[in-house]
Amino acid sequence: MKILTWNVQWCRGIDGRVDPARIVAEVKRLADADVVCLQEVGDNYADPRLPGSDGSDQFRALAALMPGYAAVEGVATDQPGERGTRRRFGNLILSRLPVKQVYRWLLPLPCEPGVAGMPRIAVEAVLAAPFGDLRVITTHLEWYSIVQRRAHVEELRRIYSDGHAHARDGRVIMGADKGPFETLVRPKATVICGDFNLEYASDLHARMVAPFGDGTPALADAWDVLNPGQPYPATFCIHNVMPGYGQLHCDFFFVDPEVRARLAGWQIDQQTQASDHQPVILTLR
């Protein structure tokens, strides 16, 4: 099975044109993906709030362009718009595998005075994969605030660890009426992907793969497992280098030991200019 992750910059290409159909065409060109994890999806943020956008609902547009895929929205920013509407911004999981349970984890928002930031979310879908149930979590961490980004890494570790503890417990929990208290068995197999806004060589990347003290097995960067000792490819600012920055390396797949044993391929497309980030594809056997 294949999982694709891509920060699509509200479907805005290097040419400045906002086009959800172009994003989907590139996704389909790159891989016959079972799961597509997108970051920076917007709704009702017309230009100049999101440059080039006509303000349309990209969550709905992208889902409509991917028939046969279930859409799992992860809205991080939810603000008032005109005439009673809402403005929304966040992540989107599209899956043609059955979606069993969904969790939406708002990430911490500690104050760093004078530093810009916005709400962030990790959206998790428990999917019925060919080899068994799989947790797929996609996220987009803070760019400006290092205080918030550090808090986000710790929260991702907690989310993963808590889910693994439920998997080790291995019980369905439900109320007498089998209503909203019903909680399905959690799988151990976990993929965490997205735009982490941290460098491969950073201390925060090292923290993501650091050991746990509670019996939770450590995560691994899928690139390191498949390409030990090799430099990490650039995933951001390849075609539009920002002033003061070179090419950046910030889009990752982190996996638990069960998924690690199934890794079969890691691929990046550095040619597409449909966004300012490059799509990365993970293949599992």
C-alpha positions as CSV (number, residue, x, y, z in Angstrom):
1,M,0.0,0.0,0.0
2,K,1.1,3.6,-0.6
3,I,0.7,6.7,1.5
4,L,1.4,10.2,0.1
5,T,2.0,13.2,2.2
6,W,2.1,16.8,0.8
7,N,1.9,20.3,2.1
8,V,-0.2,21.8,-0.8
9,Q,0.0,25.5,0.3
10,W,-3.8,26.0,-0.2
11,C,-3.3,24.4,-3.6
12,R,-1.1,27.3,-4.7
13,G,1.7,26.5,-7.1
14,I,5.0,28.3,-7.7
15,D,3.3,30.2,-10.5
16,G,0.9,31.7,-8.0
17,R,-2.1,29.9,-9.4
18,V,-4.5,28.2,-6.9
19,D,-5.9,25.0,-8.4
20,P,-7.1,22.0,-6.4
21,A,-7.6,20.0,-9.7
22,R,-3.9,20.4,-10.4
23,I,-3.0,19.0,-7.0
24,V,-5.2,16.0,-7.5
25,A,-3.8,15.5,-11.1
26,E,-0.3,15.5,-9.6
27,V,-1.2,13.1,-6.8
28,K,-2.7,10.7,-9.4
29,R,0.4,11.0,-11.6
30,L,2.8,10.3,-8.8
31,A,1.2,7.2,-7.3
32,D,-1.8,5.0,-7.1
33,A,-2.1,6.1,-3.4
34,D,-4.3,4.3,-1.0
35,V,-4.0,7.2,1.5
36,V,-3.4,10.9,0.7
37,C,-2.4,13.2,3.6
38,L,-2.6,16.9,2.7
39,Q,-1.6,19.9,4.8
40,E,-2.6,23.6,4.4
41,V,-6.1,23.1,3.0
42,G,-8.2,26.2,3.2
43,D,-11.9,27.2,3.1
44,N,-13.3,30.7,2.8
45,Y,-10.0,32.5,3.0
46,A,-10.2,34.6,-0.2
47,D,-7.2,36.6,-1.4
48,P,-5.5,38.5,0.2
49,R,-6.0,36.3,3.3
50,L,-4.6,33.3,1.3
51,P,-2.9,34.8,-1.8
52,G,-4.6,33.7,-5.1
53,S,-7.5,31.9,-3.4
54,D,-11.1,32.6,-4.5
55,G,-12.2,31.5,-1.0
56,S,-13.8,28.2,-2.1
57,D,-14.0,25.2,0.2
58,Q,-10.9,23.2,-0.7
59,F,-11.8,20.4,1.7
60,R,-14.9,19.7,-0.3
61,A,-13.3,20.4,-3.7
62,L,-10.4,18.0,-3.1
63,A,-12.7,15.3,-1.8
64,A,-15.0,15.7,-4.9
65,L,-12.0,15.2,-7.2
66,M,-11.1,12.0,-5.4
67,P,-14.2,9.8,-5.8
68,G,-13.9,6.5,-3.9
69,Y,-11.9,8.1,-1.1
70,A,-13.3,8.9,2.3
71,A,-12.5,12.4,3.4
72,V,-11.3,13.0,7.0
73,E,-11.0,16.8,7.8
74,G,-8.7,18.1,10.4
75,V,-9.6,21.8,10.9
76,A,-7.1,23.7,13.1
77,T,-8.1,27.3,12.5
78,D,-11.8,28.0,12.7
79,Q,-12.7,31.7,12.5
80,P,-15.8,33.8,11.8
81,G,-16.4,34.8,8.1
82,E,-18.9,37.1,6.5
83,R,-22.6,36.6,6.9
84,G,-22.4,33.8,9.5
85,T,-19.9,31.7,7.6
86,R,-16.7,30.2,9.0
87,R,-13.1,30.3,7.7
88,R,-11.3,27.0,8.1
89,F,-7.7,25.9,7.6
90,G,-6.0,22.6,8.4
91,N,-5.3,19.1,7.1
92,L,-7.1,16.5,5.1
93,I,-6.8,12.7,4.9
94,L,-8.3,11.0,1.8
95,S,-8.5,7.2,2.1
96,R,-9.8,4.5,-0.1
97,L,-9.2,2.1,2.7
98,P,-12.1,1.7,5.2
99,V,-12.0,4.3,7.9
100,K,-12.8,2.7,11.3
101,Q,-12.3,5.5,13.8
102,V,-11.2,9.1,13.7
103,Y,-9.4,11.2,16.3
104,R,-8.7,14.9,16.1
105,W,-5.9,16.2,18.3
106,L,-5.6,20.0,18.8
107,L,-1.9,20.7,19.5
108,P,-0.8,22.9,22.4
109,L,-0.7,26.7,21.8
110,P,1.7,28.1,24.4
111,C,2.3,31.8,24.3
112,E,5.6,33.0,22.9
113,P,5.3,36.8,23.3
114,G,5.7,38.7,20.1
115,V,5.9,35.7,17.9
116,A,3.3,34.9,15.3
117,G,1.6,31.5,15.3
118,M,-1.7,29.7,14.5
119,P,-3.6,26.8,15.9
120,R,-2.3,23.4,14.7
121,I,-3.9,19.9,14.7
122,A,-3.0,16.3,14.2
123,V,-5.7,14.3,12.6
124,E,-5.7,10.5,13.0
125,A,-7.6,7.9,11.0
126,V,-7.6,4.3,12.0
127,L,-7.7,2.4,8.7
128,A,-8.4,-1.2,7.7
129,A,-5.2,-1.8,5.8
130,P,-4.6,-5.1,3.9
131,F,-2.3,-6.3,6.6
132,G,-4.4,-5.2,9.5
133,D,-5.5,-1.9,11.2
134,L,-3.2,1.1,10.9
135,R,-3.1,4.4,12.6
136,V,-2.3,7.2,10.1
137,I,-1.7,10.6,11.7
138,T,-1.0,13.7,9.7
139,T,0.0,17.1,11.0
140,H,1.6,20.5,10.3
141,L,3.7,21.9,13.1
142,E,4.3,25.6,13.8
143,W,6.8,27.5,11.6
144,Y,7.4,30.7,13.6
145,S,7.3,29.8,17.3
146,I,10.0,27.3,18.5
147,V,8.2,27.2,21.9
148,Q,5.0,25.9,20.1
149,R,7.0,23.6,17.8
150,R,8.7,22.0,20.8
151,A,5.3,21.6,22.5
152,H,3.9,20.0,19.3
153,V,6.7,17.4,19.2
154,E,6.0,16.4,22.8
155,E,2.3,16.2,22.1
156,L,2.8,14.0,19.1
157,R,4.9,11.7,21.2
158,R,2.1,11.6,23.8
159,I,-0.6,10.9,21.2
160,Y,1.5,8.0,19.8
161,S,2.3,6.6,23.2
162,D,-1.3,6.9,24.6
163,G,-2.6,5.1,21.5
164,H,0.0,2.4,21.8
165,A,-1.0,1.9,25.5
166,H,-4.6,1.4,24.4
167,A,-3.4,-1.1,21.8
168,R,-1.5,-3.1,24.4
169,D,-4.7,-3.1,26.5
170,G,-6.5,-4.5,23.5
171,R,-10.1,-4.1,24.7
172,V,-13.2,-2.6,23.2
173,I,-14.6,-0.1,25.7
174,M,-18.3,0.8,25.5
175,G,-21.2,2.0,27.4
176,A,-24.4,0.0,28.0
177,D,-26.0,1.5,25.0
178,K,-23.0,1.1,22.7
179,G,-23.3,4.8,21.9
180,P,-20.5,7.4,21.8
181,F,-18.7,5.7,24.7
182,E,-17.9,2.8,22.4
183,T,-14.1,2.8,21.6
184,L,-12.7,0.4,19.1
185,V,-9.5,-1.5,19.7
186,R,-6.5,0.6,18.8
187,P,-3.8,-0.9,16.5
188,K,-0.1,-0.7,17.4
189,A,0.9,0.0,13.8
190,T,1.3,3.7,13.4
191,V,2.4,6.2,10.7
192,I,2.9,9.9,11.6
193,C,3.5,12.1,8.6
194,G,3.3,15.7,7.4
195,D,5.1,19.0,7.4
196,F,7.0,19.2,10.7
197,N,8.7,22.6,10.1
198,L,11.9,21.2,11.6
199,E,15.1,20.2,10.0
200,Y,16.3,16.6,9.7
201,A,19.5,17.4,11.6
202,S,17.7,19.2,14.4
203,D,17.3,18.3,18.1
204,L,13.5,18.1,17.5
205,H,13.9,15.4,14.9
206,A,16.1,13.5,17.3
207,R,13.4,14.0,19.9
208,M,10.7,12.4,17.6
209,V,12.7,9.2,17.5
210,A,13.9,9.2,21.1
211,P,13.1,6.3,23.4
212,F,10.1,6.2,25.7
213,G,10.3,5.3,29.4
214,D,6.9,3.5,29.6
215,G,7.3,0.5,27.3
216,T,6.3,2.4,24.2
217,P,8.6,1.4,21.3
218,A,10.5,4.3,19.7
219,L,9.5,5.7,16.4
220,A,11.9,5.7,13.5
221,D,12.2,8.0,10.4
222,A,11.3,5.8,7.5
223,W,14.0,7.4,5.4
224,D,16.7,6.3,7.9
225,V,15.4,2.7,7.9
226,L,15.5,2.5,4.1
227,N,18.5,4.7,3.4
228,P,20.8,4.5,6.4
229,G,23.6,7.1,6.5
230,Q,22.3,8.9,3.4
231,P,21.6,12.7,3.4
232,Y,17.9,13.6,3.6
233,P,16.5,15.0,0.4
234,A,15.2,18.6,0.3
235,T,11.4,18.8,0.6
236,F,10.8,22.5,0.7
237,C,12.0,25.7,-0.9
238,I,13.5,23.9,-3.9
239,H,11.8,26.1,-6.6
240,N,11.2,29.2,-4.5
241,V,14.0,29.7,-2.0
242,M,12.9,32.1,0.8
243,P,15.3,35.0,1.6
244,G,17.6,33.8,4.4
245,Y,17.0,30.1,3.8
246,G,18.3,27.5,1.5
247,Q,16.6,24.3,0.6
248,L,14.8,22.8,3.6
249,H,14.2,19.2,4.8
250,C,11.0,19.1,6.9
251,D,8.5,16.7,5.5
252,F,8.7,13.3,7.2
253,F,7.2,9.8,7.8
254,F,7.8,8.5,11.3
255,V,6.8,4.9,11.9
256,D,6.5,2.4,14.8
257,P,8.3,-1.0,14.7
258,E,5.3,-2.8,13.2
259,V,5.2,-0.5,10.2
260,R,9.0,-0.4,10.1
261,A,9.0,-4.1,9.4
262,R,6.7,-3.4,6.4
263,L,8.7,-0.6,4.8
264,A,9.2,-1.2,1.1
265,G,9.9,2.2,-0.4
266,W,10.3,6.0,0.1
267,Q,10.0,8.3,-2.8
268,I,10.0,12.1,-3.3
269,D,9.1,14.1,-6.4
270,Q,11.3,17.1,-6.5
271,Q,10.1,18.3,-9.9
272,T,6.5,19.3,-9.4
273,Q,5.8,23.0,-8.8
274,A,2.2,22.7,-7.9
275,S,3.1,23.7,-4.3
276,D,6.1,25.1,-2.5
277,H,6.6,21.7,-0.8
278,Q,7.3,18.4,-2.6
279,P,5.2,15.3,-2.2
280,V,6.7,12.3,-0.4
281,I,5.4,8.7,-0.9
282,L,5.8,5.8,1.5
283,T,5.2,2.2,0.3
284,L,4.4,-0.6,2.7
285,R,4.2,-4.4,1.9
